[in-house]
Amino acid sequence: MTALTLDGNATAAAIKTELKERVAALAERGVVPGLGTLLVGDDPASRSYVTGKHRDCAEVGVSSISVELPASASQEEIADAVRRLNEDPAVTGFIVQLPLPAGIDENAILELIDPAKDADGLHPTNLGRLVLGVDPSAAVDAPLPCTPAGIIELLRRHDVAIAGRHVTVIGRGITVGRPLGLLLTRKGTDATVTLTHSRTVDLPAEVRRADIVVAAVGQPHLVQADWIKPGAAVLDVGVTRVGTTESGRARLAGDVDPAVAEVAGWLSPNPGGVGPMTRAMLVSNVVEAAERALST
Ligand SMILES: Nc1nc(=O)c2c([nH]1)NC[C@@H]1CN(c3ccc(C(=O)N[C@@H](CCC(=O)O)C(=O)O)cc3)C=[N+]21
């Protein structure tokens, strides 16, 4: 048996087609949503992620505004760039590409983002709304963190049942694991979640009882085939550079051992799984912010 594919490329393409219509409706009312990106330093991986985000925006008719600062930028220079993006009327949502250079207080920078323009859903106000929003229909409308929202959308659009199922999340990071636990346990999603991390005593045992496994730690091929309940859905989020190919390109490995495909019922490829979904949800947050701004 071989796992069915949780196809992030195809699903993200479908979401972008839907977004295109909403962008056209906004255009009729004279609004063009705009994504701002702030990139500090010249890490090639970060640069290529940012380029991908601009490409996605162009596909759906969202404009993009790119701000770059040198790796030597100070805390105050970065803060000023954030304040300018907050004030720029062409920017309906923006992100500060993480990680920021060593020595910069990342949380202090994230706190300066206008919560109404927070395209990542990582501002404390929006994360707080997610904590308070157990019942999402009662919650204040807020942008959701892109990777967790993309994971849930990927499962939903492949009809993988979530309600009442046991989900084991590997990794408690701020962009994936922790907010994913919050999203999965909301009313309407209704999963039971085990959030594991580097001090978890018996990780294979926690994974074995899961109907859905999300690996977001950045440890190449950590998750083994004999950890997987037959038929479970497995989402491979992490990527680690494990060397270079002969042609000089980065050789990347996900968190899931390829042999898992022989046991799992569903598997998200990496690349081509959660990554494109993250980007589609980012565009979705920017479009939603523009829609919200019109209605308030
Ligand atoms: N403020 C902030 N927000 C982020 O969302 C954020 C960030 N900082 N810092 C870095 C991580 C990483 N990240 C990725 C998103 C998509 C792909 C992606 O689409 N990957 C493709 C492959 C891309 C390629 O081939 O270059 C795939 O999985 O198929 C990868 C990585 C967002 N991040």
The ligand as an SDF file (V2000), in Angstrom:
LIG
                    3D

 33 36  0  0  0  0  0  0  0  0999 V2000
    7.3560   35.8980    8.9070 N   0  0  0  0  0  0  0  0  0  0  0  0
    7.5360   34.7030    8.3580 C   0  0  0  0  0  0  0  0  0  0  0  0
    6.4730   34.0480    7.8490 N   0  0  0  0  0  0  0  0  0  0  0  0
    6.6220   32.8200    7.2740 C   0  0  0  0  0  0  0  0  0  0  0  0
    5.6370   32.2130    6.8120 O   0  0  0  0  0  0  0  0  0  0  0  0
    7.9380   32.2630    7.2020 C   0  0  0  0  0  0  0  0  0  0  0  0
    9.0040   32.9920    7.7260 C   0  0  0  0  0  0  0  0  0  0  0  0
    8.7730   34.1900    8.3050 N   0  0  0  0  0  0  0  0  0  0  0  0
   10.2600   32.4950    7.6850 N   0  0  0  0  0  0  0  0  0  0  0  0
   10.5730   31.2330    7.0530 C   0  0  0  0  0  0  0  0  0  0  0  0
    9.3980   30.2960    7.0320 C   0  0  0  0  0  0  0  0  0  0  0  0
    9.4910   29.2320    5.9560 C   0  0  0  0  0  0  0  0  0  0  0  0
    8.3460   29.4390    5.1070 N   0  0  0  0  0  0  0  0  0  0  0  0
    8.0760   28.7340    3.9390 C   0  0  0  0  0  0  0  0  0  0  0  0
    6.9310   28.9230    3.2070 C   0  0  0  0  0  0  0  0  0  0  0  0
    6.7150   28.2610    2.0300 C   0  0  0  0  0  0  0  0  0  0  0  0
    7.6420   27.3750    1.5420 C   0  0  0  0  0  0  0  0  0  0  0  0
    7.3960   26.6940    0.2470 C   0  0  0  0  0  0  0  0  0  0  0  0
    6.4650   27.0120   -0.4560 O   0  0  0  0  0  0  0  0  0  0  0  0
    8.2000   25.7150   -0.1380 N   0  0  0  0  0  0  0  0  0  0  0  0
    8.0260   24.9980   -1.3970 C   0  0  0  0  0  0  0  0  0  0  0  0
    9.3470   24.8780   -2.0950 C   0  0  0  0  0  0  0  0  0  0  0  0
    9.9080   26.2320   -2.3540 C   0  0  0  0  0  0  0  0  0  0  0  0
   11.1130   26.2180   -3.2450 C   0  0  0  0  0  0  0  0  0  0  0  0
   11.2860   25.2980   -4.0170 O   0  0  0  0  0  0  0  0  0  0  0  0
   11.8500   27.2210   -3.1550 O   0  0  0  0  0  0  0  0  0  0  0  0
    7.4020   23.6570   -1.1520 C   0  0  0  0  0  0  0  0  0  0  0  0
    7.3430   23.2370    0.0110 O   0  0  0  0  0  0  0  0  0  0  0  0
    6.9370   23.0510   -2.1010 O   0  0  0  0  0  0  0  0  0  0  0  0
    8.7800   27.1500    2.2530 C   0  0  0  0  0  0  0  0  0  0  0  0
    8.9840   27.8210    3.4480 C   0  0  0  0  0  0  0  0  0  0  0  0
    7.6390   30.5060    5.5510 C   0  0  0  0  0  0  0  0  0  0  0  0
    8.1910   31.0340    6.6320 N   0  0  0  0  0  0  0  0  0  0  0  0
  1  2  1  0
  2  3  2  0
  2  8  1  0
  3  4  1  0
  4  5  2  0
  4  6  1  0
  6  7  2  0
  6 33  1  0
  7  8  1  0
  7  9  1  0
  9 10  1  0
 10 11  1  0
 11 12  1  0
 11 33  1  0
 12 13  1  0
 13 14  1  0
 13 32  1  0
 14 15  1  0
 14 31  2  0
 15 16  2  0
 16 17  1  0
 17 18  1  0
 17 30  2  0
 18 19  2  0
 18 20  1  0
 20 21  1  0
 21 22  1  0
 21 27  1  0
 22 23  1  0
 23 24  1  0
 24 25  2  0
 24 26  1  0
 27 28  2  0
 27 29  1  0
 30 31  1  0
 32 33  2  0
M  CHG  1  33   1
M  END
$$$$
